[in-house]
Amino acid sequence: MTTRRTLARRVAVIAIVGLQVALIARGYWADHKEFAFQMFPESSTWRADIVRVTTDGRRIPIERPWSGYRWDELVQDRGLSSPSIRHHADAGLDNQLAFLDAALDWVADNTPRDRETRYLVARVTAWHNDDGPRLEIIRTARREGLG
Amino acid sequence: MIASLDELLGRPVSMRSLALLRVLTGAVVLLHLEPFLGDASHGETYRDAFHEPYAAWYPELPEGIYIGLLWLAAVAAVAMSLGLLTRVATATTFAIVIYNVFLSTTHFHNNRAYLIIVLGLLAVAPCGRELSLDAWIRRRRRLPTLDRSAPGWPLWLLRFECAAIYGASGLSKLVDPDWFGGTVSWQRVVRARDDLEAAPLPDWAVTTLTDPDFHTAAAKFIVLTELFIALGLWWRGTRYAAVWVAVVFHVAIEASASVQVFSLLAIAVLCVWAVPSTRDRVLRFDPASVRQRRWARVAGALDWLARFRIEPAAPGSAREVTDRDGTALRGAPAVVLTLSRLPLTAWFTLPALLLPPVRRARRADREMAVAPAG
């Protein structure tokens, strides 16, 4: 007769194995490939010119400190601290650009002393493995509460 | 089929390999926590810079409590390694490590995913009954020793995860024409050319490593190596070779890339492929011989997976090892076989099992066992 413990054990093992297989499969389309274990997936590279677009229309590179903020202090992780330099996309291009997109949003939302930036925009040049360059524009939403 | 599965999952097996893995993983957790604790000691946490929560509802703690939790994880990891309040310590370590990793997408890396899996399975396995202060305290209090075997399902799951990681990695490269064709590895090496030239490598090696034709073959070799490890671990005939290749593979990765704790953890996890039974080989030594006594002491101290029963032999006997199948080896072949079964020396001595004298000795004893009357 199947005891409750035996049943629980069976269900737990089948669930974990099933979940692991599903996560490995998900890695083939998701930007963030948690538990998919795709190691060193690409030799792709990228670089980005990121500017702050101010309320009066100026486009100021984020390499220049603003309102007491510095990009490389705000964004330190995942190879994003110096975007103007061409970098390897460690975990693949889609993953890298998803992080860049999220980082732009985070900076836009977490710089309260900055009263002049309307939005941030990144002009990204990406090279998937040995393919030619492809251009992509990533921009944040307009920041709220500016004068 | 369901009955066979239930029997397999519930079959009592030795938890020795998981106990050893627990000891090693505690140290790996400390290495994993080191950058977080380093930042925290300067008053910095993930919140001070770009981070991206997985979900808006995921609870974030006040900074002081968060830093305290990281330190608690470090203490729990030490307790886990020592085997002090093992179950609680392992569960605490697991809970804090997984909480911290899932605080932000930026915290996630493959090595941390593997660490979470290992900690989760160690937390549910009764792996604190040996190689632990808990066991030592029970002995001191003259309490009965707890059963060192338990249902094998956490061990089988960890084996599955271990093989799945090599398999997933190898498969993703196999189906990617750029990887399997050599483009990815070639470009990565070419971009690191400055580092290569600065390394103490001869010119011909640098030229070869940056040659695209070399990578056309090398990429296939890498992919097939990963797949061989993933599959080879499952069969006894290929398991030792797979473990040996896996160690080389991880050392090569560690030398050529920054992978945080991945190499250490992955090598430590390989111990779960040891047959989950203990003391089923016998090592005999002559107690009258100083050298043999020393040999028995060293083998006993390095026998972290409890492979051997160590017994005194008749005076004047040569060193002898009786394997699981009853094969008895004496002298140098016995030393080689013993060292090939100890975690610290296995990698160095496994190839020596292929040497003709060792193979001859093992074959000869097996044949004698089959036809003892001659």
HADDOCK unambig.tbl for C-alpha pairs under 7 A between the chains (distance, minus, plus):
assign (segid A and resid 6 and name CA) (segid B and resid 6 and name CA) 6.57 0.50 0.50
assign (segid A and resid 10 and name CA) (segid B and resid 6 and name CA) 6.53 0.50 0.50
assign (segid A and resid 24 and name CA) (segid B and resid 168 and name CA) 6.51 0.50 0.50
assign (segid A and resid 35 and name CA) (segid B and resid 110 and name CA) 6.74 0.50 0.50
assign (segid A and resid 35 and name CA) (segid B and resid 113 and name CA) 5.91 0.50 0.50
assign (segid A and resid 36 and name CA) (segid B and resid 168 and name CA) 6.83 0.50 0.50
assign (segid A and resid 37 and name CA) (segid B and resid 110 and name CA) 5.91 0.50 0.50
assign (segid A and resid 37 and name CA) (segid B and resid 165 and name CA) 5.87 0.50 0.50
assign (segid A and resid 37 and name CA) (segid B and resid 168 and name CA) 5.94 0.50 0.50
assign (segid A and resid 37 and name CA) (segid B and resid 169 and name CA) 5.59 0.50 0.50
assign (segid A and resid 38 and name CA) (segid B and resid 168 and name CA) 6.50 0.50 0.50
assign (segid A and resid 38 and name CA) (segid B and resid 169 and name CA) 4.75 0.50 0.50
assign (segid A and resid 38 and name CA) (segid B and resid 172 and name CA) 6.14 0.50 0.50
assign (segid A and resid 39 and name CA) (segid B and resid 169 and name CA) 5.66 0.50 0.50
assign (segid A and resid 42 and name CA) (segid B and resid 184 and name CA) 5.78 0.50 0.50
assign (segid A and resid 43 and name CA) (segid B and resid 184 and name CA) 4.92 0.50 0.50
assign (segid A and resid 43 and name CA) (segid B and resid 187 and name CA) 6.07 0.50 0.50
assign (segid A and resid 43 and name CA) (segid B and resid 188 and name CA) 5.61 0.50 0.50
assign (segid A and resid 73 and name CA) (segid B and resid 49 and name CA) 6.76 0.50 0.50
assign (segid A and resid 74 and name CA) (segid B and resid 49 and name CA) 4.65 0.50 0.50
assign (segid A and resid 74 and name CA) (segid B and resid 50 and name CA) 5.87 0.50 0.50
assign (segid A and resid 75 and name CA) (segid B and resid 49 and name CA) 5.59 0.50 0.50
assign (segid A and resid 75 and name CA) (segid B and resid 50 and name CA) 4.98 0.50 0.50
assign (segid A and resid 76 and name CA) (segid B and resid 49 and name CA) 6.67 0.50 0.50
assign (segid A and resid 77 and name CA) (segid B and resid 106 and name CA) 6.99 0.50 0.50
assign (segid A and resid 78 and name CA) (segid B and resid 106 and name CA) 6.71 0.50 0.50
assign (segid A and resid 102 and name CA) (segid B and resid 52 and name CA) 6.97 0.50 0.50
assign (segid A and resid 103 and name CA) (segid B and resid 50 and name CA) 5.96 0.50 0.50
assign (segid A and resid 106 and name CA) (segid B and resid 50 and name CA) 6.16 0.50 0.50
assign (segid A and resid 129 and name CA) (segid B and resid 184 and name CA) 6.29 0.50 0.50
